[in-house]
Structures are given as structure tokens and as C-alpha cells.
């Protein structure tokens, strides 16, 4: 028995050996896992309580602090120098005062790194008091510059991006940014509120990443997603990068912040709220909107939209139109890209608006007369598409999709990505066709039908071929005409 009188238990030696092997195996697996991905939190994820960091004031830290302070330059003057009134007539003291004042202002303005921070904080007095401190961590955007030609001094575009993957073994990282970075400009478009570019991309454009430590690196294009309009680039980095945490849960009215960078790589923060709006015919129907009260808050495309905890809920798509791509769609896209090396999606040949976004009077009338509580309102049908051949017209309502009720366009996009991924995983080929089952309420015939719609699975952007009649209608009148159709009037 030990001297302290306590009785020790002697376990099974084979069991202890196996336990040591398991611990060793787990440790070796953890060491070999060098590929790190950005974390995505689903809507059902529960928030974890955050603990404040604890710092230990040990003797080694004190010694190290004292050693470093001995090699540091002297601190600037704490108080403004002055001369007492009784000594103000002394010329030597006045000369010394001028020198001291010069040193005082130079130290505090040019040598003190917190001076700029003070003036920036003073200029941001309108920023809400719930500004999360996590904005200065992994959610910080990375700045990009693209050049169409190697000898061209005029940059093609500038955008922001986010690290999403890091390979510590290869010393490479993958960054997510907007496809507008390499999108060709359209000189005929002069209105800054329009897209200002065509659907052509300079895939061979030279892309430079501006790292926050002042260094730059050349980025290599890995994948360009034309429908959701984002791009993935690989960058060689010798230093560790911080990967953000994405939150799939974003809803209308939610307080968020939009992040960006200016020409000096300084962080720009704008507070706003998430909104759902009826998209125009120039916008994708899966966009979400950033609403704010500030007059000027333009940042680069590709920057993150973060919640109050600093978690990314979307990527800025267009800074002028205040639109962003929700992280739930990004989650699906990145997961598909990692598994299949492409992002296949089912193309329907239609654009939609959620019925929940319509006028309350119209919603109440549709529910009362036609028992339509939710669904997607068809705004456009591509000319000569399978949807048009099936008899689907503008103003019809898609109530069910493969037997599931559908209420908003974000849910639809996730379904289309799931269908495209499953079909490609089986067929191993793009631009193939498959069938989906939809329940339609025909607005003109006042009847419901269930039909099989043949769709194309592709990783290209989905273009809607519009009828010539549209050019005779004023801007945004498509939505107004659709609302009139859906109001149905009296029987």
C-alpha cells in the first residue's frame, strides 16, 4: 500500500494498452488533418455561450515585458508643454517650448497608432451600440484587384472576398469572391444603378490579392459560378488564415452589418436590416436585400454580410442594388463543389416571386377565393422552354415542387441544387435532362394541375429568353401586370 494510505486500483493491462493505442490513433489523425474548411451553422444550431479570455500574470510574462520595454523608444509626452507666466519672457524657454510643442504633436499624430482609431471612432458615433467585437476577427474581408491585360494600368474591377478553405500542408488557401471581379464592363451602360457589365467574363484576367499585412499574392481561378455569380480562387499563403463561421439562418428584419474595404484597405462597416423585395427583371429571384438609412455606404462587391455575432449570413452581390446572396445557398454550392468539383443545378426556365411579398389585399383575396395560401408566382417564362410548352404562363402559381410545399425562392434554389447534385452524381454528365413533378394553379383557367416538367441539369447560368412584348412595357410593369392577374378580380 502507498505511504499516503490510499489504495490504488490496478486495471487490466490489455485494456490500458488498447486505450493508449486509441489515444495515439486519434492524435495521429488530428495531426494528419491539414485541410480546414469554413464552418457552417444550420438553422437548428444552438448558440454557444462565449467566455471571456482569461490571462495569467505569471513571472515569465512580467520578465518578458520588462525585457521588451528596455529596447522600446521612449514614450511621447503625456501632457502639452507650457511655460508659467512668470517665465514667459525668457527667450531660451520660448525656443525650448516651440521644440517641445513640435515633438508633442509629431509624437501624438504621426507616431501614435491609436490616434487614427480615436478619430475613426468619433466619426462612427451613429454606429449602433451593439456593434459586435467579432467583426475584427475571421469575418474580415480580403481585397482583390483584377487586370484584363498584363500591360494595362487600368484595373478591370475591385472586389472583396472571404477565406473558406486552408490547406496547411500545401500552404494554399481558397477564397470566395464575387464574379463581378472578372466580369467584362459594358461601355454602353452609363447608369451606375444598373449592373454596368455584360455576361462575359475574363477568365484569364490577372487577379491580385491584397493581404492585410501589406503584401500581395497572385490568385488562380478554380471555379466560376455564373448563375449565383461568385468565383473561387486559390492563393499561395505562407501564414495561417482565419476562416469565418457562416450562419444559414437569416430572416427579414434581422439586424446585420455589411463589411467592405476602401482603397487604403481600411475596414468599412454599414449597419442595416435584411429585407425581402420583389426583384426586377434584371435581378435573380434568390437575392436578398440590405436596407439601411445612411446616404452613402458603397463598398466593393463580394464582401460579407454578418449578423450581430459576427457570423457571415451572406455575400454582397451588387453594392449599388444592395443585394446579397444568402449563406444557405452558398453552403449548398460549396458542399457540391467539394464533392463533385462542379455546382450542377436544375434549370426551370422561369423566374418567380414569393406570394408572401405581394400586397396584403391581393394575398387575402387569393386565399379567400382560390384557397391559395403560399407558393411562387410565375413572373417570366423563357420563350420556347419546356415550361412554356407545358402551358405555364405568367401569373400562374407553383404550389408544390416534387410533392413539397414551396413558399420562397431561397427554398426553391436549395431544392434545385439538391436535384442537380443527385442527378449529376448518378449520370456523371452535365446538360442532361430529368423530370420534376410540380403542382400548378393556372390563373386564367382557375384550376389546379399536377404535371411532370422536364428540366436541364447544368452548371451554367440560367438565361431567360424574353418575349418581344416586354420591350413595349415600361420598366417594372411586369410585376404590376402580374399582380393584376393574380388579383383575379370578380368571377
C-alpha positions in Angstrom: 0.0 0.0 0.0 1.3 3.5 -0.7 2.7 5.6 2.1 -0.2 8.1 1.9 -2.6 5.2 2.8 -4.6 5.4 -0.4 -5.4 2.2 -2.3 -4.6 2.3 -6.0 -6.6 0.4 -8.5 -4.7 -1.8 -10.9 -6.6 -2.0 -14.2 -6.4 -4.6 -16.9 -3.1 -4.2 -18.8 -4.6 -5.2 -22.1 -7.4 -2.6 -21.7 -4.9 0.1 -20.8 -2.8 -0.8 -23.8 -5.8 -0.6 -26.1 -6.8 2.8 -24.7 -3.3 4.1 -25.3 -3.4 2.9 -28.9 -6.8 4.6 -29.4 -5.5 7.9 -28.0 -2.5 7.7 -30.2 -4.6 6.9 -33.3 -6.9 9.9 -32.6 -3.9 12.1 -32.1 -2.3 11.0 -35.4 -5.5 11.5 -37.3 -5.8 15.0 -35.9 -2.2 15.8 -36.9 -2.7 14.5 -40.4 -5.9 16.5 -41.0 -4.4 19.6 -42.6 -7.3 20.7 -44.7 -9.5 23.1 -42.8 -12.9 24.3 -44.1 -15.0 27.3 -43.0 -17.7 26.3 -40.6 -21.4 26.5 -41.5 -24.1 26.6 -38.8 -27.5 25.3 -39.7 -30.8 27.0 -38.7 -31.2 24.5 -35.9 -27.7 25.1 -34.4 -27.9 26.4 -30.8 -25.8 29.4 -29.8 -23.0 28.5 -27.5 -22.1 30.8 -24.6 -18.9 32.7 -25.1 -16.5 33.1 -22.3 -14.2 36.0 -21.9 -10.5 35.2 -22.3 -8.5 34.7 -19.2 -4.9 35.9 -19.0 -2.4 34.6 -16.4 0.0 37.2 -15.0 3.0 34.9 -14.3 6.5 35.8 -13.6 7.8 34.9 -17.0 5.4 37.3 -18.7 6.5 40.1 -16.4 10.2 39.4 -17.1 9.5 39.2 -20.8 7.5 42.5 -20.7 10.3 44.3 -18.8 13.0 43.0 -21.3 11.0 44.2 -24.3 10.3 47.6 -22.7 14.0 48.2 -22.3 14.5 48.1 -26.1 11.5 50.3 -26.9 11.8 54.0 -27.7 10.7 56.4 -25.0 7.0 57.2 -24.8 5.8 60.5 -26.1 5.0 63.4 -23.8 1.8 62.8 -21.8 0.8 66.5 -21.3 1.1 69.5 -23.6 4.2 71.5 -22.7 3.8 75.1 -21.4 5.7 77.9 -19.6 4.5 79.6 -16.5 3.5 83.2 -16.9 6.4 84.5 -14.7 8.9 82.8 -17.1 7.2 83.6 -20.4 9.7 86.4 -21.2 12.7 84.1 -21.3 13.8 83.7 -24.9 15.6 80.4 -24.3 12.5 78.9 -22.6 10.3 80.1 -25.5 12.6 78.4 -28.0 12.5 75.2 -26.0 8.7 75.4 -25.8 8.5 75.6 -29.6 10.7 72.5 -30.0 8.7 70.6 -27.3 5.4 71.5 -28.9 6.7 70.3 -32.3 7.7 67.0 -30.7 4.5 66.7 -28.8 2.3 67.0 -31.9 4.5 64.8 -34.1 4.5 62.0 -31.5 0.8 62.1 -31.0 -0.3 62.4 -34.6 2.3 60.6 -36.6 3.8 58.1 -34.2 0.8 57.1 -32.2 -1.2 54.3 -33.9 -4.3 54.9 -31.7 -4.7 58.5 -32.8 -6.4 57.5 -36.1 -8.5 55.0 -34.3 -9.8 57.8 -32.0 -10.8 60.0 -34.9 -12.4 57.0 -36.7 -14.4 56.1 -33.6 -15.5 59.7 -33.3 -16.7 59.7 -36.9 -18.8 56.5 -36.2 -20.9 57.9 -33.4 -24.0 56.9 -35.4 -23.0 53.2 -35.4 -25.3 51.2 -33.1 -24.1 50.3 -29.6 -24.4 46.6 -30.3 -21.6 46.6 -32.8 -20.0 43.1 -32.3 -16.3 42.9 -31.5 -16.0 39.8 -33.6 -16.1 42.0 -36.8 -12.3 42.4 -36.4 -11.7 38.6 -36.5 -12.3 35.9 -39.2 -15.1 37.7 -40.9 -12.8 40.5 -42.2 -13.0 40.8 -45.9 -10.0 40.4 -48.3 -9.5 42.8 -51.1 -8.9 41.9 -54.8 -7.9 43.7 -57.9 -8.3 42.2 -61.4 -6.5 43.3 -64.6 -7.8 42.4 -68.0 -4.4 42.7 -69.7 -1.0 42.4 -68.1 0.2 45.7 -69.6 -3.0 47.6 -68.8 -2.7 50.2 -66.0 -6.5 50.5 -65.6 -7.9 47.8 -63.3 -10.8 45.8 -64.5 -12.7 45.6 -61.2 -12.1 45.6 -57.4 -13.9 43.3 -55.1 -13.7 41.8 -51.6 -13.7 38.1 -50.6 -13.5 35.7 -47.7 -11.3 32.8 -46.9 -13.2 29.5 -46.9 -10.6 26.8 -47.0 -7.0 26.4 -45.9 -4.5 23.6 -46.8 -1.7 23.8 -44.2 0.4 21.1 -46.0 0.3 22.8 -49.4 0.3 26.3 -47.9 -2.6 27.3 -50.1 -6.0 28.8 -49.3 -9.3 29.2 -51.2 -11.1 32.5 -51.2 -14.7 33.2 -52.1 -15.5 36.4 -54.0 -18.0 37.9 -56.5 -17.8 37.0 -60.1 -18.0 40.8 -60.9 -14.3 40.8 -60.2 -13.6 39.5 -63.7 -16.9 40.5 -65.4 -16.5 42.4 -68.6 -17.7 46.0 -68.5 -20.3 47.3 -70.9 -19.3 50.8 -72.1 -22.9 51.5 -73.3 -24.3 51.3 -69.8 -24.0 54.7 -68.1 -26.4 54.3 -65.3 -24.5 53.3 -62.1 -27.6 51.7 -60.6 -27.7 49.1 -63.4 -25.3 46.2 -63.4 -22.9 48.1 -65.6 -21.4 44.9 -67.1 -22.2 42.2 -69.6 -22.4 38.4 -69.0 -18.9 37.9 -70.4 -16.0 37.1 -68.1 -12.3 37.5 -68.4 -11.3 34.1 -67.1 -7.6 34.7 -67.8 -7.6 38.0 -66.0 -4.7 38.6 -63.6 -6.1 38.7 -60.1 -4.1 40.2 -57.2 -5.0 39.6 -53.6 -4.1 42.4 -51.2 -3.3 40.8 -47.8 -3.8 42.8 -44.7 -0.1 42.8 -43.8 0.7 44.9 -46.9 1.8 42.0 -49.1 0.2 40.9 -52.3 -0.3 37.5 -53.9 -1.5 36.2 -57.3 -4.7 34.2 -57.3 -5.6 31.4 -59.6 -9.2 30.8 -60.7 -10.6 27.5 -59.5 -14.2 27.8 -60.4 -16.7 30.4 -61.8 -20.3 30.0 -60.9 -22.3 32.1 -63.4 -25.8 31.6 -62.1 -25.0 32.7 -58.5 -22.3 34.9 -59.8 -19.4 34.0 -57.5 -15.8 32.8 -58.1 -13.4 30.6 -56.1 -9.7 31.4 -56.2 -6.6 29.7 -54.9 -3.9 31.7 -53.2 -0.5 30.6 -52.0 -0.1 31.8 -48.4 2.7 31.0 -46.0 0.9 32.3 -43.0 -2.2 30.9 -41.3 -5.5 32.4 -42.3 -8.6 32.8 -40.2 -11.7 31.1 -41.6 -15.1 32.6 -40.8 -18.2 31.0 -39.4 -21.3 31.1 -41.6 -24.8 31.1 -40.3 -27.5 29.7 -42.6 -30.3 31.4 -40.5 -31.2 34.8 -42.0 -34.6 36.4 -42.0 -36.4 39.6 -42.9 -36.0 42.4 -40.4 -32.8 41.0 -39.0 -30.0 43.4 -37.9 -26.9 42.8 -40.0 -23.7 44.6 -40.9 -22.2 44.9 -44.4 -18.4 44.9 -44.5 -16.0 46.2 -47.1 -12.7 47.9 -47.7 -11.7 51.2 -49.2 -8.6 52.0 -51.3 -6.4 52.1 -48.2 -7.7 48.6 -47.1 -9.4 50.2 -44.1 -12.5 48.3 -42.9 -15.8 49.9 -43.8 -18.9 48.9 -41.8 -22.6 49.7 -42.5 -25.4 48.8 -40.3 -28.7 47.8 -41.9 -31.5 45.2 -41.9 -32.4 42.3 -44.1 -35.4 42.7 -46.4 -37.3 40.6 -48.9 -38.3 42.5 -52.0 -39.9 41.7 -55.4 -36.9 41.5 -57.8 -36.8 43.4 -61.1 -36.3 41.5 -64.3 -32.6 42.3 -64.1 -32.1 40.5 -60.8 -32.1 36.9 -59.8 -35.1 35.8 -57.8 -33.0 34.4 -55.0 -31.4 37.7 -54.0 -31.9 39.1 -50.5 -31.7 42.9 -49.9 -29.7 45.0 -47.5 -31.7 48.1 -46.2 -30.1 51.0 -44.4 -30.6 54.6 -43.5 -27.2 56.0 -44.4 -26.9 58.1 -47.5 -23.5 56.8 -48.8 -22.3 53.3 -47.9 -20.9 51.9 -51.1 -18.4 49.1 -50.7 -16.9 46.5 -53.0 -18.9 43.5 -54.2 -18.1 40.2 -52.6 -17.9 41.5 -49.1 -19.6 39.6 -46.2 -22.9 40.4 -44.6 -22.6 39.4 -40.9 -25.1 39.1 -38.0 -24.7 40.6 -34.5 -22.3 37.8 -33.6 -20.0 38.4 -36.5 -21.1 35.3 -38.4 -21.5 35.5 -42.1 -25.1 35.3 -43.4 -24.4 36.3 -47.0 -22.1 37.7 -49.6 -22.7 41.1 -51.2 -23.7 40.6 -54.8 -24.2 44.2 -56.0 -23.2 47.2 -54.0 -25.5 49.6 -55.9 -28.6 47.5 -55.7 -27.9 46.5 -52.1 -28.4 42.8 -52.9 -26.6 39.8 -51.3 -26.5 36.0 -51.7 -27.7 34.2 -48.5 -25.2 31.8 -46.9 -27.7 28.9 -47.0 -27.3 28.9 -50.8 -23.5 29.4 -50.5 -23.5 26.4 -48.2 -25.2 24.1 -50.7 -22.9 25.4 -53.5 -19.6 24.9 -51.7 -20.6 21.5 -50.5 -21.4 20.5 -54.0 -18.2 21.9 -55.3 -16.1 20.0 -52.8 -17.8 16.7 -53.6 -18.4 17.0 -57.4 -15.9 19.6 -58.5 -18.9 21.5 -60.0 -22.2 23.0 -59.0 -25.0 21.4 -61.0 -28.4 22.9 -60.8 -31.8 22.2 -62.4 -32.9 24.9 -64.8 -36.6 25.5 -64.8 -36.8 28.3 -67.5 -38.9 30.5 -65.2 -38.5 33.3 -62.6 -40.6 33.7 -59.5 -41.8 35.9 -56.7 -43.0 34.6 -53.4 -46.7 35.2 -52.8 -45.8 36.4 -49.3 -44.2 39.5 -50.8 -47.4 40.6 -52.6 -49.9 43.2 -51.4 -51.9 42.0 -48.4 -55.1 42.8 -50.2 -54.1 40.5 -53.0 -53.0 37.8 -50.7 -56.2 37.9 -48.8 -58.3 37.7 -52.0 -56.3 34.8 -53.3 -56.8 32.9 -50.1 -60.5 33.7 -49.9 -61.5 32.9 -53.5 -59.0 30.3 -54.6 -57.6 28.8 -51.4 -54.0 29.9 -52.2 -52.1 30.4 -49.0 -48.5 30.2 -50.2 -46.4 29.4 -53.3 -44.4 31.0 -56.0 -45.8 33.4 -58.5 -44.5 32.9 -62.1 -43.2 36.3 -63.3 -41.4 35.2 -66.5 -41.4 32.1 -68.7 -38.5 31.6 -71.1 -39.5 31.5 -74.7 -39.8 28.0 -76.3 -38.8 26.4 -73.0 -40.3 23.1 -71.6 -42.3 25.2 -69.1 -43.9 27.2 -71.9 -44.7 24.0 -73.8 -46.3 22.6 -70.7 -48.7 25.6 -70.6 -47.2 27.5 -67.7 -47.8 31.3 -68.1 -47.0 34.5 -66.3 -49.3 34.8 -63.3 -49.6 31.1 -62.6 -48.7 29.8 -59.1 -46.3 26.9 -58.4 -47.7 25.4 -55.1 -45.8 22.2 -54.8 -42.4 21.0 -56.0 -41.8 17.2 -56.0 -44.6 16.9 -53.5 -43.3 19.5 -51.1 -44.9 22.9 -50.5 -42.7 25.8 -51.6 -43.1 29.3 -50.2 -40.0 31.3 -51.1 -37.3 31.4 -53.7 -34.4 30.5 -51.3 -36.1 27.2 -50.6 -36.6 26.7 -54.3 -32.9 27.3 -55.1 -31.8 24.7 -52.4 -34.2 22.2 -54.0 -32.8 22.9 -57.5 -29.3 22.4 -56.2 -30.2 19.1 -54.5 -31.9 17.8 -57.7 -28.9 18.9 -59.8 -26.4 17.3 -57.4 -28.2 14.0 -57.1 -28.7 13.7 -60.9 -25.1 14.5 -61.7 -23.9 12.1 -59.0 -25.8 9.3 -60.9 -25.4 10.4 -64.5 -21.9 11.9 -64.2 -22.7 14.3 -67.0 -23.9 17.9 -67.3 -26.6 19.3 -69.6 -28.7 16.2 -69.1 -32.4 16.2 -68.6 -34.6 14.9 -65.7 -38.2 15.3 -64.6 -39.6 17.1 -61.7 -43.3 17.0 -60.5 -45.0 20.3 -59.9 -48.4 21.4 -58.8 -49.7 24.4 -60.8 -52.6 26.8 -60.3 -53.5 28.3 -63.6 -54.5 31.9 -63.1 -56.6 32.2 -66.3 -58.3 28.8 -66.1 -58.8 28.9 -62.3 -57.8 25.2 -61.9 -55.0 23.1 -60.4 -53.0 20.5 -62.3 -50.0 18.3 -61.5 -47.6 17.9 -64.3 -44.1 16.5 -64.9 -41.7 19.2 -66.1 -38.5 18.2 -67.9 -35.6 20.3 -66.7 -31.9 20.5 -67.7 -29.2 20.0 -65.2 -26.3 22.3 -65.8 -23.6 24.4 -64.0 -24.0 27.3 -66.3 -26.0 30.5 -65.7 -29.7 30.2 -66.5 -30.8 32.8 -69.0 -34.5 33.7 -69.6 -35.4 34.4 -73.2 -38.0 37.1 -73.0 -40.8 37.8 -75.4 -40.7 40.8 -77.7 -43.7 42.2 -75.9 -41.7 43.1 -72.9 -39.9 45.9 -74.7 -43.2 47.8 -75.1 -43.9 47.7 -71.4 -42.5 50.3 -69.0 -39.8 49.3 -66.5 -41.0 47.2 -63.6 -44.5 46.9 -65.2 -44.1 43.2 -65.5 -44.6 42.9 -61.7 -47.6 45.3 -61.8 -49.2 43.3 -64.6 -48.6 40.1 -62.7 -50.2 41.5 -59.6 -53.2 42.5 -61.6 -53.5 39.0 -63.0 -53.2 37.5 -59.5 -55.8 39.8 -58.1 -58.2 37.9 -60.4 -61.0 40.4 -59.8 -64.5 39.2 -59.6 -65.5 35.9 -61.3 
